[in-house]
Amino acid sequence: MKQFKVDKLNVVIEDTNEMMGKTAAKAIAKELIALGKTKDTIRVMFAAAPSQNTTLAALLEEKNVPWEKIEAFHMDEYVGISPKQSQSFRNFLNVAIFEKKPFKAVHLIPADAPDTVKAASDYEALLREKPLDMVVLGIGENGHIAFNDPPFSKFDDEHYTRIIDMAERSRIQQVNDGCFAKLDDVPKSAITVTIPAFRAAGALHCVVPNNRKAQAVKDTLQGPITESCPASILRTHDNATLYIDAESASLL
């Protein structure tokens, strides 16, 4: 393991994706256990992506996590997609974690609702009830967090959720991740949680394996803090950790 800091951001490098996931899971579990000693409800947001697989699997194995106190949220969902479809982020998280532990509550983005604007607004209202205690997130190939894609991301967005037209780079990533067979199959719009919602969270645990993320990691850590690389904003958070493996750290 190698550890260092860039501005306020803690960075942990492990040799492999599996080791990175276990390290992240231990840190997440430790913080959840500590929060559970003083809180009846712990508000946690999870990312849905193959990059999170090792972390989520390892987190399920951690002991004494107060699952029954965790009120869960997620970051984004394709407009019009059914939660029963394998490509749905709701489906991903249900299978990966939500259906495997006794969560206090799970709030899913109903992006297939007839009124998408209302669906986004209602989810924002849930998020604004109290700040998130923790976000477990990743970084996209173009430096996005959730679907806050450059050049459309806003560090000072007035909303906590937004309906967005997905950048082509993000849609291509969904093909690269094996979620869709071809680009034409990837939806063109989504509901996403915005960057201010993440910035207001108590802790950020950002998990980023894979050599396809190497340039985004380099830009996040060594470039300017700019909306052109939305993930660079992580360097300004008071309690954020970036977990990367040898592949995603290869350009540092």
C-alpha positions as CSV (number, residue, x, y, z in Angstrom):
1,M,0.0,0.0,0.0
2,K,1.1,3.5,-0.8
3,Q,-0.6,6.6,0.8
4,F,-0.2,10.3,0.2
5,K,-2.3,13.5,0.1
6,V,-3.2,15.9,-2.7
7,D,-4.6,19.1,-1.3
8,K,-7.2,17.8,1.2
9,L,-7.7,14.5,-0.6
10,N,-6.3,11.3,0.9
11,V,-5.0,8.8,-1.8
12,V,-4.4,5.1,-1.3
13,I,-2.8,2.9,-3.9
14,E,-3.0,-0.9,-3.8
15,D,-1.4,-3.3,-6.2
16,T,-4.7,-5.0,-7.4
17,N,-8.4,-4.2,-7.7
18,E,-9.2,-6.9,-5.1
19,M,-6.8,-5.4,-2.6
20,M,-8.1,-1.9,-3.3
21,G,-11.7,-3.1,-2.7
22,K,-10.8,-4.7,0.6
23,T,-8.9,-1.7,1.8
24,A,-11.8,0.6,0.9
25,A,-14.4,-1.7,2.4
26,K,-12.5,-1.8,5.7
27,A,-12.3,2.0,5.9
28,I,-16.0,2.4,4.9
29,A,-17.1,-0.2,7.5
30,K,-15.0,1.4,10.3
31,E,-16.6,4.7,9.6
32,L,-20.1,3.2,9.4
33,I,-19.6,1.4,12.8
34,A,-18.4,4.7,14.3
35,L,-21.4,6.6,12.9
36,G,-23.8,3.9,14.2
37,K,-22.6,4.5,17.8
38,T,-24.1,8.1,17.7
39,K,-26.8,8.0,15.0
40,D,-30.1,6.1,14.6
41,T,-30.0,6.8,10.9
42,I,-26.9,6.8,8.7
43,R,-27.5,8.3,5.2
44,V,-25.3,6.6,2.6
45,M,-25.2,7.0,-1.2
46,F,-23.7,4.3,-3.4
47,A,-22.4,4.3,-6.9
48,A,-23.6,1.6,-9.4
49,A,-20.8,0.5,-11.7
50,P,-18.6,-2.6,-12.2
51,S,-15.7,-0.5,-10.7
52,Q,-17.5,-0.9,-7.4
53,N,-17.7,-4.7,-7.4
54,T,-14.7,-5.6,-5.3
55,T,-15.5,-2.9,-2.7
56,L,-19.2,-3.9,-2.4
57,A,-18.4,-7.6,-2.2
58,A,-15.8,-6.9,0.5
59,L,-18.1,-4.6,2.4
60,L,-20.7,-7.4,2.7
61,E,-18.1,-9.5,4.5
62,E,-17.3,-6.8,7.1
63,K,-18.5,-7.5,10.6
64,N,-20.6,-5.3,12.8
65,V,-21.7,-2.9,10.1
66,P,-25.0,-1.3,11.4
67,W,-27.0,-2.1,8.2
68,E,-30.3,-1.7,10.1
69,K,-29.5,2.0,10.6
70,I,-28.4,2.7,7.0
71,E,-30.8,4.7,4.8
72,A,-29.5,4.1,1.3
73,F,-29.5,6.3,-1.8
74,H,-27.9,6.0,-5.3
75,M,-26.5,8.5,-7.7
76,D,-28.1,8.1,-11.1
77,E,-30.5,6.2,-13.4
78,Y,-31.2,6.2,-17.1
79,V,-34.5,7.9,-18.0
80,G,-37.1,5.4,-19.1
81,I,-35.3,2.2,-18.1
82,S,-37.1,-0.4,-16.0
83,P,-35.5,-1.4,-12.6
84,K,-35.9,-5.0,-13.8
85,Q,-33.5,-4.5,-16.8
86,S,-30.0,-5.7,-16.1
87,Q,-28.6,-2.3,-17.2
88,S,-30.5,-0.4,-14.6
89,F,-28.5,1.0,-11.8
90,R,-31.3,0.2,-9.5
91,N,-31.0,-3.4,-10.5
92,F,-27.2,-3.4,-10.1
93,L,-27.4,-2.1,-6.6
94,N,-30.3,-4.3,-5.6
95,V,-28.4,-7.4,-6.7
96,A,-25.0,-6.2,-5.4
97,I,-26.0,-5.0,-1.9
98,F,-29.5,-3.7,-1.2
99,E,-31.2,-7.1,-1.2
100,K,-28.4,-8.7,0.8
101,K,-28.6,-6.7,4.0
102,P,-31.4,-5.4,6.2
103,F,-31.2,-1.7,5.3
104,K,-33.4,0.7,7.3
105,A,-34.6,2.2,4.0
106,V,-33.6,2.2,0.3
107,H,-34.5,5.1,-1.9
108,L,-34.3,4.4,-5.6
109,I,-34.6,7.0,-8.4
110,P,-37.8,6.3,-10.3
111,A,-36.5,7.4,-13.6
112,D,-39.0,5.3,-15.5
113,A,-41.9,7.3,-13.9
114,P,-44.3,9.1,-16.3
115,D,-43.3,12.5,-15.0
116,T,-39.5,12.5,-15.0
117,V,-39.2,16.1,-13.8
118,K,-41.3,15.2,-10.7
119,A,-39.2,12.1,-10.1
120,A,-36.0,14.2,-10.1
121,S,-37.6,16.9,-7.9
122,D,-39.0,14.3,-5.4
123,Y,-35.5,12.7,-5.1
124,E,-33.9,16.0,-4.5
125,A,-36.4,16.7,-1.7
126,L,-35.3,13.4,0.0
127,L,-31.7,14.4,-0.3
128,R,-32.3,17.8,1.2
129,E,-34.0,16.5,4.3
130,K,-30.6,15.9,5.9
131,P,-27.0,15.9,4.6
132,L,-25.6,12.6,3.5
133,D,-23.2,11.0,6.0
134,M,-21.2,9.2,3.4
135,V,-20.9,8.7,-0.4
136,V,-19.3,5.7,-1.9
137,L,-18.5,6.7,-5.5
138,G,-16.3,6.2,-8.5
139,I,-14.9,8.3,-11.3
140,G,-15.8,8.0,-15.0
141,E,-13.4,7.8,-17.9
142,N,-13.9,11.4,-18.6
143,G,-13.5,12.5,-15.0
144,H,-17.2,12.6,-14.2
145,I,-18.8,11.8,-10.8
146,A,-22.3,10.3,-11.1
147,F,-23.3,11.6,-14.6
148,N,-21.9,15.1,-14.1
149,D,-20.1,15.1,-17.3
150,P,-17.7,17.8,-18.6
151,P,-18.3,20.4,-19.9
152,F,-21.8,20.5,-18.3
153,S,-21.0,19.8,-14.7
154,K,-21.4,22.6,-12.2
155,F,-19.6,22.8,-8.9
156,D,-22.2,25.3,-7.7
157,D,-25.3,23.7,-9.2
158,E,-28.4,25.1,-7.5
159,H,-30.1,21.7,-7.7
160,Y,-29.2,18.4,-5.9
161,T,-30.6,16.4,-8.8
162,R,-30.8,17.1,-12.5
163,I,-32.1,15.5,-15.8
164,I,-29.1,15.5,-18.1
165,D,-28.3,14.6,-21.7
166,M,-25.4,12.1,-21.4
167,A,-22.1,12.9,-22.9
168,E,-21.1,10.4,-25.7
169,R,-17.9,9.6,-23.7
170,S,-20.0,8.4,-20.8
171,R,-22.2,6.4,-23.1
172,I,-19.2,4.8,-24.6
173,Q,-18.0,3.9,-21.1
174,Q,-21.2,1.9,-20.6
175,V,-20.3,-0.2,-23.6
176,N,-16.7,-0.5,-22.4
177,D,-18.0,-1.7,-19.0
178,G,-20.0,-4.4,-20.7
179,C,-23.3,-3.0,-19.7
180,F,-24.6,-2.6,-23.3
181,A,-23.6,-4.3,-26.5
182,K,-23.3,-1.2,-28.6
183,L,-23.5,2.6,-28.3
184,D,-27.0,2.8,-29.9
185,D,-28.4,0.7,-27.0
186,V,-27.2,3.2,-24.3
187,P,-29.9,5.6,-23.2
188,K,-29.2,9.3,-24.0
189,S,-30.6,10.9,-20.8
190,A,-30.5,10.2,-17.1
191,I,-31.4,11.6,-13.7
192,T,-28.2,12.4,-11.8
193,V,-27.4,13.6,-8.3
194,T,-25.3,16.8,-8.7
195,I,-21.9,17.7,-7.3
196,P,-23.1,20.0,-4.4
197,A,-24.9,17.0,-2.9
198,F,-21.6,15.2,-2.8
199,R,-19.8,18.2,-1.4
200,A,-22.3,18.4,1.5
201,A,-21.7,14.8,2.6
202,G,-19.8,14.0,5.7
203,A,-17.4,11.6,4.0
204,L,-16.5,10.6,0.5
205,H,-14.9,7.2,-0.4
206,C,-14.0,7.1,-4.1
207,V,-13.0,3.8,-5.6
208,V,-11.4,3.8,-9.0
209,P,-9.7,0.7,-10.5
210,N,-8.8,-0.1,-14.1
211,N,-6.3,1.3,-16.6
212,R,-9.2,2.9,-18.6
213,K,-9.5,5.3,-15.7
214,A,-5.8,6.2,-15.6
215,Q,-6.1,9.5,-17.4
216,A,-9.0,10.5,-15.3
217,V,-7.1,9.7,-12.1
218,K,-4.1,11.7,-13.4
219,D,-6.3,14.7,-14.2
220,T,-8.1,14.5,-10.8
221,L,-4.8,14.5,-8.9
222,Q,-2.4,16.4,-11.0
223,G,-4.5,18.8,-13.1
224,P,-6.3,22.0,-12.0
225,I,-9.5,21.9,-9.9
226,T,-11.9,22.5,-12.7
227,E,-15.3,21.6,-14.0
228,S,-13.5,20.1,-17.0
229,C,-12.6,17.3,-14.7
230,P,-15.5,17.1,-12.2
231,A,-13.7,14.6,-10.0
232,S,-11.0,17.2,-9.2
233,I,-13.4,18.8,-6.7
234,L,-12.7,15.8,-4.4
235,R,-9.4,17.6,-3.5
236,T,-11.4,20.3,-1.7
237,H,-13.4,18.0,0.6
238,D,-12.5,17.8,4.3
239,N,-13.0,14.0,4.5
240,A,-12.4,12.3,1.2
241,T,-10.3,9.3,0.2
242,L,-9.5,8.1,-3.3
243,Y,-8.7,4.4,-3.6
244,I,-6.9,3.3,-6.8
245,D,-5.0,0.2,-8.0
246,A,-1.8,-0.1,-9.9
247,E,-3.6,0.1,-13.3
248,S,-5.6,3.3,-12.5
249,A,-2.4,4.8,-10.9
250,S,-0.2,4.0,-13.9
251,L,0.0,7.6,-15.3
252,L,0.9,9.2,-11.9
